[in-house]
Amino acid sequence: MSQQDDRISHEELAYATWLDWGTRIGLVLLVATFLTYALGLADPYVPFGRLTQIWSLPVDQYRAAAEAPAGWGWLALASRGDYLNYIGIVFLALVTSVCYLRVLPILVARGERAYALIAAVEILVLATAAAGVLGAAH
């Protein structure tokens, strides 16, 4: 172990390790789901021919023309090629929360109440944002 490694705390190492693995898995998911879509291994919700007709529309008009769901409605279409890509995106978006969840018990066990509170609030804020609780109506 190098001299610099001695200064890395247990929670920093845990966070960094989980972040590293999370981003690697997320990248694999992004590539795999894109290839599934691009190679036509899963039928898209919006057929390619229709997509070329509507992709230049503003988002509200595109959603209406494609009959695309808003918010978490994409989950019902996650098996479709064009929505399958969202899985990798959502996974990457969740990595930070998972890293905080990994670090939280370490902070609590060490009696680091302030940092544990910050981590818990961060998890709560990210979960609230993901749920769309405070977001604009779609």
GUMIFI-193953 format. One record per residue: x, y, z of N, C-alpha, C, O in turn; residue number from 1; residue in one letter. Coordinates in pm, 1 decimal. Example, Ala and Ser with C-alpha at 12.3 -4.5 7.8 and 13.67 -1.06 7.14 Angstrom:
<sites>
        nX        nY        nZ       caX       caY       caZ        cX        cY        cZ        oX        oY        oZ    i  aa
    1319.0    -569.0     780.0    1230.0    -450.0     780.0    1320.0    -330.0     780.0    1423.6    -331.9     846.5    1   a
    1285.0    -225.0     708.0    1367.0    -106.0     714.0    1290.0       3.0     787.0    1340.9     113.8     803.9    2   s
</sites>
This chain:
<sites>
        nX        nY        nZ       caX       caY       caZ        cX        cY        cZ        oX        oY        oZ    i  aa
      84.6    -116.8       0.0       0.0       0.0       0.0      90.1     124.3       0.0     183.8     133.2      79.2    1   m
      61.9     217.6     -86.9     143.3     338.3     -94.9     109.6     433.3      19.1      10.1     415.7      89.3    2   s
     194.3     534.3      36.2     172.3     631.2     142.8      40.5     705.2     123.4     -28.8     734.3     220.8    3   q
       5.2     735.9      -1.3    -119.6     806.3     -29.2    -240.1     719.3       7.0    -340.7     771.5      55.0    4   q
    -231.8     588.1     -15.0    -342.6     498.3      14.3    -378.2     498.3     162.7    -493.7     474.6     198.1    5   d
    -278.8     525.1     251.6    -303.8     527.5     395.0    -400.0     639.2     433.5    -464.5     631.9     538.1    6   d
    -410.1     740.4     351.9    -495.3     855.0     383.9    -636.5     840.4     328.1    -720.4     927.5     351.1    7   r
    -664.1     734.9     257.0    -797.5     712.3     202.3    -881.7     641.7     308.0    -846.3     534.0     355.8    8   i
    -992.9     704.0     343.3   -1078.1     645.0     446.6   -1155.5     526.3     390.4   -1168.8     508.7     269.3    9   s
   -1205.9     445.8     483.5   -1283.9     327.4     446.4   -1406.4     365.8     363.8   -1437.7     300.3     264.3   10   h
   -1475.7     472.3     405.2   -1596.3     512.8     331.9   -1562.7     568.5     193.8   -1638.6     548.1      99.1   11   e
   -1450.7     638.1     181.2   -1409.3     688.7      49.4   -1378.7     572.5     -45.3   -1417.7     573.2    -162.1   12   e
   -1308.1     473.4       7.9   -1274.6     357.0     -74.2   -1400.2     279.0    -113.0   -1413.1     233.9    -226.8   13   l
   -1492.6     263.5     -18.2   -1617.9     193.1     -47.9   -1697.0     267.8    -154.7   -1746.2     207.2    -250.0   14   a
   -1709.1     399.4    -138.7   -1783.0     480.1    -235.5   -1718.2     469.7    -373.7   -1786.2     446.2    -473.6   15   y
   -1586.2     487.6    -377.9   -1514.9     484.9    -506.3   -1524.9     348.2    -573.4   -1541.2     340.0    -695.2   16   a
   -1515.4     242.1    -495.8   -1524.4     107.1    -552.2   -1662.5      82.6    -611.8   -1675.0      32.0    -723.3   17   t
   -1765.5     118.8    -537.0   -1902.3      99.1    -586.6   -1930.6     190.1    -705.9   -1999.4     149.7    -799.6   18   w
   -1878.5     311.7    -703.0   -1896.0     403.0    -816.5   -1826.9     347.2    -941.0   -1882.5     352.2   -1050.7   19   l
   -1707.1     294.9    -924.0   -1633.8     235.9   -1036.3   -1712.2     120.4   -1097.2   -1732.6     116.0   -1218.5   20   d
   -1756.2      26.9   -1013.3   -1831.6     -87.2   -1064.2   -1966.6     -44.7   -1122.3   -2010.4     -97.8   -1224.3   21   w
   -2031.4      50.5   -1057.4   -2161.3      97.8   -1106.6   -2151.1     161.1   -1244.0   -2235.5     137.0   -1330.3   22   g
   -2048.2     242.1   -1264.7   -2033.5     305.9   -1396.0   -1994.0     204.5   -1502.8   -2035.9     216.1   -1617.9   23   t
   -1915.0     107.0   -1465.8   -1878.7       1.6   -1562.5   -2001.8     -79.9   -1603.9   -2023.9    -106.0   -1722.1   24   r
   -2080.8    -119.3   -1504.4   -2203.3    -194.8   -1534.2   -2298.3    -108.9   -1616.3   -2359.6    -157.1   -1711.5   25   i
   -2310.7      18.8   -1579.4   -2397.1     110.3   -1654.4   -2354.2     123.4   -1799.3   -2438.9     124.8   -1888.7   26   g
   -2224.6     132.9   -1824.2   -2174.7     142.4   -1960.6   -2207.0      16.3   -2039.2   -2248.2      23.7   -2155.0   27   l
   -2188.6     -98.6   -1977.0   -2222.9    -225.1   -2043.3   -2371.9    -228.7   -2076.2   -2410.6    -270.2   -2185.5   28   v
   -2455.1    -185.5   -1982.3   -2599.5    -181.1   -2006.6   -2634.2     -87.5   -2122.0   -2717.1    -120.7   -2206.7   29   l
   -2570.5      29.8   -2125.1   -2596.1     124.9   -2233.9   -2560.0      65.7   -2369.1   -2637.4      75.7   -2464.3   30   l
   -2443.7       4.5   -2377.9   -2399.2     -54.4   -2505.1   -2489.8    -170.9   -2544.1   -2531.8    -181.4   -2659.4   31   v
   -2519.9    -258.4   -2447.9   -2603.2    -375.5   -2478.0   -2744.0    -336.1   -2521.5   -2796.7    -390.8   -2618.4   32   a
   -2804.9    -241.4   -2450.4   -2941.6    -203.0   -2487.4   -2943.6    -125.8   -2619.1   -3038.0    -138.7   -2697.1   33   t
   -2839.7     -45.3   -2644.3   -2833.5      24.6   -2773.3   -2818.1     -75.6   -2887.1   -2886.3     -64.3   -2988.9   34   f
   -2730.0    -172.8   -2871.2   -2711.4    -272.8   -2976.3   -2839.3    -354.2   -2998.3   -2873.1    -389.1   -3111.4   35   l
   -2909.1    -383.7   -2889.3   -3037.1    -455.0   -2902.5   -3133.3    -374.5   -2988.3   -3202.8    -430.0   -3073.4   36   t
   -3137.2    -244.2   -2965.8   -3223.6    -155.1   -3043.8   -3172.7    -141.9   -3187.3   -3248.5    -161.6   -3282.2   37   y
   -3045.7    -109.0   -3203.0   -2989.4     -81.0   -3335.6   -2990.7    -203.7   -3426.2   -3008.3    -191.1   -3547.4   38   a
   -2972.4    -320.2   -3369.2   -2971.7    -443.0   -3448.7   -3111.0    -501.8   -3468.0   -3127.3    -605.2   -3532.8   39   l
   -3210.3    -435.4   -3411.8   -3348.3    -479.9   -3429.3   -3382.4    -606.7   -3353.8   -3473.0    -679.9   -3393.7   40   g
   -3311.3    -634.3   -3245.0   -3337.5    -754.6   -3166.5   -3463.1    -740.8   -3080.2   -3518.0    -840.3   -3032.9   41   l
   -3507.5    -618.3   -3060.4   -3632.7    -591.2   -2989.5   -3708.3    -487.0   -3070.7   -3652.3    -383.8   -3107.7   42   a
   -3833.4    -513.5   -3097.7   -3913.5    -419.7   -3176.5   -3927.2    -287.2   -3103.9   -3952.8    -284.9   -2983.6   43   d
   -3910.2    -175.3   -3176.5   -3926.1     -44.2   -3112.7   -4073.8     -10.1   -3094.3   -4159.9     -62.8   -3164.8   44   p
   -4101.7      77.1   -3000.4   -4237.1     127.4   -2979.9   -4275.2     217.5   -3096.9   -4385.6     208.2   -3150.5   45   y
   -4182.4     304.8   -3135.8   -4204.1     392.4   -3250.9   -4124.6     333.2   -3367.4   -4001.5     334.0   -3364.3   46   v
   -4193.0     281.8   -3470.0   -4122.1     221.6   -3583.5   -4027.1     322.5   -3650.0   -4054.0     442.6   -3652.1   47   p
   -3916.2     271.6   -3703.9   -3815.8     358.3   -3765.5   -3876.4     451.5   -3870.4   -3842.5     569.8   -3874.3   48   f
   -3964.1     400.7   -3954.2   -4027.4     483.0   -4057.8   -4105.9     598.3   -3999.3   -4101.3     709.9   -4051.0   49   g
   -4176.4     572.3   -3893.8   -4254.8     677.1   -3825.3   -4161.5     774.1   -3753.2   -4187.3     894.4   -3749.0   50   r
   -4054.7     722.0   -3697.5   -3960.2     804.5   -3623.3   -3901.0     914.0   -3711.3   -3887.8    1028.4   -3667.9   51   l
   -3866.1     880.0   -3832.3   -3807.2     980.7   -3922.5   -3907.0    1090.2   -3959.5   -3866.5    1200.2   -3997.4   52   t
   -4035.6    1061.8   -3949.1   -4137.9    1161.7   -3979.1   -4162.0    1258.5   -3862.9   -4205.0    1371.8   -3884.8   53   q
   -4135.0    1215.1   -3741.2   -4172.6    1296.8   -3625.5   -4055.5    1343.8   -3538.9   -4077.1    1421.4   -3445.9   54   i
   -3933.9    1300.1   -3565.7   -3824.0    1331.2   -3473.7   -3784.3    1478.1   -3469.3   -3716.1    1519.8   -3375.7   55   w
   -3824.6    1557.1   -3567.1   -3790.2    1699.3   -3564.9   -3895.6    1784.2   -3492.8   -3879.3    1905.6   -3480.4   56   s
   -4000.8    1722.4   -3446.3   -4106.5    1795.3   -3375.1   -4060.5    1837.4   -3235.5   -3975.5    1771.5   -3175.7   57   l
   -4116.4    1947.1   -3183.6   -4091.2    1980.7   -3042.5   -4139.1    1865.7   -2953.7   -4228.9    1790.6   -2991.9   58   p
   -4079.3    1852.3   -2836.0   -4102.9    1735.0   -2753.3   -4250.5    1710.7   -2722.5   -4294.7    1595.8   -2724.4   59   v
   -4327.8    1815.0   -2694.4   -4469.1    1792.3   -2663.5   -4545.0    1738.4   -2784.1   -4632.1    1652.6   -2769.6   60   d
   -4512.4    1788.8   -2903.4   -4575.6    1739.5   -3025.7   -4526.1    1598.9   -3060.2   -4603.6    1515.2   -3106.6   61   q
   -4398.4    1573.3   -3037.8   -4342.4    1439.8   -3061.2   -4412.6    1337.4   -2972.7   -4455.2    1232.0   -3019.9   62   y
   -4424.3    1369.8   -2842.9   -4489.7    1277.3   -2751.3   -4633.1    1248.9   -2793.1   -4679.3    1135.2   -2783.6   63   r
   -4703.9    1351.6   -2839.3   -4842.4    1332.3   -2882.8   -4847.1    1245.7   -3008.6   -4928.1    1153.4   -3017.3   64   a
   -4760.3    1275.1   -3106.3   -4759.0    1200.0   -3231.4   -4716.9    1054.4   -3210.4   -4769.4     963.9   -3275.3   65   a
   -4622.2    1032.9   -3119.6   -4572.9     897.3   -3094.1   -4655.7     823.9   -2989.3   -4636.3     704.6   -2965.9   66   a
   -4748.8     896.8   -2926.1   -4825.2     842.7   -2813.9   -4729.8     789.8   -2706.7   -4749.8     682.8   -2649.1   67   e
   -4625.3     869.5   -2682.5   -4521.5     832.6   -2587.0   -4564.3     869.8   -2445.6   -4624.5     975.0   -2424.4   68   a
   -4533.7     784.8   -2349.8   -4570.3     814.3   -2211.1   -4481.1     922.1   -2150.6   -4371.8     949.5   -2200.2   69   p
   -4529.0     981.8   -2044.3   -4451.2    1081.4   -1970.9   -4400.6    1019.6   -1841.6   -4452.1     917.7   -1795.5   70   a
   -4299.6    1082.4   -1783.9   -4247.5    1038.2   -1654.8   -4205.4     892.9   -1655.1   -4137.4     846.0   -1746.5   71   g
   -4247.3     822.1   -1550.4   -4209.9     681.5   -1535.4   -4294.7     587.4   -1620.5   -4283.4     465.5   -1607.7   72   w
   -4379.1     642.3   -1706.7   -4461.3     559.8   -1795.2   -4380.2     473.6   -1889.9   -4431.4     375.5   -1944.0   73   g
   -4254.9     508.9   -1910.4   -4168.3     430.3   -1999.0   -4147.6     287.9   -1947.1   -4117.0     197.4   -2024.8   74   w
   -4164.2     267.7   -1816.2   -4142.3     134.1   -1759.6   -4232.2      28.6   -1824.5   -4191.5     -86.2   -1841.8   75   l
   -4353.8      68.1   -1860.0   -4445.7     -25.7   -1925.0   -4395.6     -65.5   -2064.0   -4437.2    -167.6   -2118.7   76   a
   -4306.9      15.1   -2120.0   -4254.5     -11.2   -2255.2   -4108.1     -54.1   -2253.3   -4043.2     -55.2   -2357.9   77   l
   -4055.5     -89.0   -2137.3   -3912.5    -118.6   -2122.6   -3865.8    -237.0   -2207.0   -3746.1    -250.9   -2232.0   78   a
   -3956.5    -321.1   -2250.5   -3916.0    -434.1   -2335.3   -3905.5    -395.0   -2482.3   -3857.3    -474.0   -2563.5   79   s
   -3949.3    -275.4   -2517.5   -3941.9    -227.6   -2655.1   -3803.0    -169.3   -2679.9   -3744.8    -106.7   -2591.3   80   r
   -3750.5    -190.0   -2799.6   -3613.6    -151.4   -2831.1   -3578.2      -7.5   -2802.0   -3471.0      20.1   -2748.1   81   g
   -3666.6      85.2   -2836.8   -3635.7     227.1   -2815.5   -3645.2     268.8   -2668.9   -3580.6     365.8   -2629.3   82   d
   -3721.9     200.1   -2589.2   -3731.9     231.4   -2446.7   -3636.7     147.2   -2361.9   -3610.0     180.5   -2246.4   83   y
   -3587.0      41.0   -2417.6   -3491.1     -45.1   -2348.9   -3366.4      33.6   -2309.3   -3304.3       4.8   -2207.0   84   l
   -3330.5     131.7   -2389.6   -3213.1     215.6   -2361.3   -3224.6     289.5   -2228.4   -3123.1     321.6   -2166.6   85   n
   -3344.9     316.4   -2184.5   -3364.8     389.1   -2058.9   -3309.9     311.6   -1939.0   -3273.1     371.7   -1838.1   86   y
   -3304.4     179.8   -1949.3   -3258.2      97.9   -1837.5   -3115.2     136.3   -1798.3   -3086.1     154.9   -1680.1   87   i
   -3026.8     148.1   -1896.2   -2889.4     187.7   -1867.3   -2880.6     328.9   -1813.1   -2800.5     357.0   -1724.0   88   g
   -2962.3     417.5   -1866.6   -2963.0     557.0   -1820.7   -3009.7     564.8   -1675.8   -2948.1     633.4   -1594.3   89   i
   -3116.7     495.9   -1643.8   -3169.1     496.1   -1507.1   -3070.1     429.7   -1412.1   -3050.4     476.1   -1299.8   90   v
   -3008.8     322.1   -1456.9   -2908.6     256.0   -1372.8   -2796.8     354.0   -1336.7   -2758.6     365.1   -1220.2   91   f
   -2745.1     424.4   -1436.6   -2638.6     521.5   -1410.0   -2685.4     633.1   -1317.3   -2609.2     681.0   -1233.3   92   l
   -2810.0     673.6   -1332.7   -2863.6     778.6   -1246.4   -2876.1     731.1   -1101.2   -2869.0     811.9   -1008.6   93   a
   -2894.4     601.9   -1081.8   -2910.7     547.2    -946.9   -2777.9     514.4    -878.3   -2775.0     491.9    -757.3   94   l
   -2669.9     511.4    -953.2   -2541.0     471.3    -897.0   -2501.3     558.4    -778.4   -2454.4     506.2    -677.3   95   v
   -2518.9     688.5    -788.4   -2480.9     776.7    -678.3   -2558.3     742.5    -551.5   -2500.1     736.8    -443.2   96   t
   -2688.1     719.9    -563.7   -2768.4     684.5    -446.5   -2722.8     552.2    -385.6   -2716.0     539.0    -263.4   97   s
   -2692.2     456.6    -468.7   -2645.6     326.5    -420.3   -2511.7     343.0    -347.3   -2488.5     279.1    -244.6   98   v
   -2424.9     427.9    -399.9   -2296.4     454.0    -333.2   -2319.1     517.2    -196.0   -2253.0     479.6     -99.2   99   c
   -2410.9     611.9    -186.8   -2442.6     672.4     -56.9   -2502.8     569.0      38.2   -2472.5     569.3     157.5  100   y
   -2587.6     481.2     -14.0   -2644.6     375.5      69.6   -2535.4     283.2     122.2   -2544.6     234.4     234.8  101   l
   -2432.9     258.9      42.3   -2320.9     174.4      84.3   -2240.5     241.4     194.9   -2195.6     174.4     287.9  102   r
   -2221.9     371.6     185.8   -2138.6     446.2     280.0   -2213.1     478.3     410.3   -2151.1     489.4     516.1  103   v
   -2342.6     492.9     402.7   -2421.3     533.4     520.4   -2397.4     445.5     643.7   -2373.5     499.8     751.5  104   l
   -2402.8     311.7     632.7   -2379.2     229.8     752.0   -2237.1     246.0     808.7   -2217.4     236.0     929.8  105   p
   -2140.4     270.4     723.3   -2003.0     292.0     768.7   -1996.6     419.2     852.1   -1935.5     421.8     959.0  106   i
   -2060.2     524.4     802.3   -2060.2     652.0     874.7   -2132.2     639.6    1009.1   -2086.6     693.4    1109.9  107   l
   -2243.8     569.0    1009.6   -2319.2     549.5    1133.0   -2235.7     469.6    1233.3   -2229.7     505.0    1351.0  108   v
   -2171.8     362.8    1187.2   -2090.6     278.4    1275.3   -1972.1     354.6    1334.0   -1930.7     327.2    1446.6  109   a
   -1918.4     448.1    1260.1   -1804.8     527.3    1307.6   -1848.1     646.8    1392.9   -1764.5     719.8    1446.1  110   r
   -1978.9     665.6    1404.9   -2028.8     776.3    1485.1   -2018.5     911.4    1415.3   -2022.7    1015.8    1480.4  111   g
   -2005.2     909.5    1285.6   -1994.9    1032.3    1205.3   -2136.5    1081.0    1175.8   -2184.5    1071.0    1062.9  112   e
   -2202.6    1133.8    1278.7   -2343.8    1170.8    1266.0   -2369.7    1277.0    1159.9   -2466.3    1266.3    1084.3  113   r
   -2285.8    1378.2    1153.4   -2307.5    1486.3    1056.2   -2296.6    1433.3     913.3   -2380.3    1463.6     828.3  114   a
   -2193.0    1354.4     888.3   -2176.2    1299.5     752.8   -2285.1    1197.3     719.7   -2331.3    1189.1     605.9  115   y
   -2325.1    1120.2     819.7   -2434.0    1023.9     798.4   -2563.3    1097.2     763.9   -2638.5    1054.6     676.3  116   a
   -2588.2    1207.3     833.4   -2707.6    1287.2     805.6   -2701.8    1344.8     664.2   -2801.4    1343.1     591.8  117   l
   -2585.5    1395.6     625.4   -2569.9    1449.5     489.6   -2594.5    1341.0     385.8   -2663.7    1364.5     286.8  118   i
   -2538.6    1222.6     407.6   -2559.3    1111.3     313.6   -2706.6    1072.3     307.5   -2759.9    1048.3     199.2  119   a
   -2772.2    1066.0     422.3   -2914.9    1029.5     426.4   -3000.1    1134.3     355.0   -3092.3    1099.9     281.1  120   a
   -2969.6    1260.6     376.8   -3044.5    1367.4     309.3   -3019.3    1362.0     159.2   -3111.3    1382.5      80.0  121   v
   -2897.4    1334.9     120.5   -2865.5    1323.1     -22.8   -2945.7    1209.9     -87.0   -2998.4    1225.6    -197.1  122   e
   -2954.6    1098.3     -19.5   -3034.7     984.7     -69.3   -3180.5    1026.9     -81.9   -3245.2     997.3    -182.4  123   i
   -3232.3    1095.4      18.7   -3371.1    1142.9      17.1   -3395.4    1241.1     -97.0   -3496.9    1232.0    -166.0  124   l
   -3303.4    1334.5    -117.4   -3317.2    1433.4    -224.9   -3315.9    1363.7    -361.6   -3398.4    1393.9    -447.8  125   v
   -3222.5    1271.2    -380.6   -3215.1    1201.1    -508.5   -3339.6    1115.4    -533.5   -3389.4    1108.9    -645.9  126   l
   -3389.4    1049.7    -428.3   -3511.0     968.5    -442.9   -3631.6    1056.8    -474.1   -3715.8    1020.3    -556.1  127   a
   -3640.1    1171.6    -409.7   -3749.3    1265.3    -434.9   -3744.1    1316.5    -578.4   -3846.8    1326.0    -645.6  128   t
   -3625.4    1349.0    -624.0   -3609.5    1396.3    -762.1   -3646.5    1287.3    -861.9   -3715.2    1313.7    -960.6  129   a
   -3601.2    1165.0    -836.3   -3630.9    1053.4    -927.4   -3780.5    1024.9    -933.0   -3834.0     990.1   -1038.3  130   a
   -3846.9    1039.9    -820.3   -3991.1    1014.1    -815.0   -4071.3    1124.3    -882.0   -4188.4    1105.3    -914.7  131   a
   -4008.5    1240.0    -902.6   -4079.5    1350.2    -966.0   -4176.6    1419.4    -873.1   -4269.6    1486.1    -918.5  132   g
   -4156.1    1404.4    -744.0   -4248.1    1460.3    -644.7   -4259.7    1612.4    -658.3   -4369.5    1667.3    -650.7  133   v
   -4148.0    1679.0    -678.1   -4149.2    1824.6    -684.6   -4139.5    1878.3    -827.7   -4131.6    1999.5    -848.1  134   l
   -4140.0    1790.1    -924.8   -4124.4    1830.7   -1063.5   -4250.0    1892.7   -1122.1   -4358.4    1886.5   -1064.1  135   g
   -4231.9    1952.1   -1237.5   -4344.4    2010.7   -1311.1   -4434.8    1900.7   -1364.8   -4388.7    1789.6   -1391.4  136   a
   -4557.5    1929.5   -1380.1   -4653.9    1833.6   -1435.2   -4619.9    1806.7   -1581.1   -4574.0    1894.7   -1654.0  137   a
   -4644.1    1682.0   -1621.4   -4616.1    1643.0   -1761.3   -4744.4    1647.0   -1841.7   -4743.2    1617.8   -1961.3  138   h
</sites>
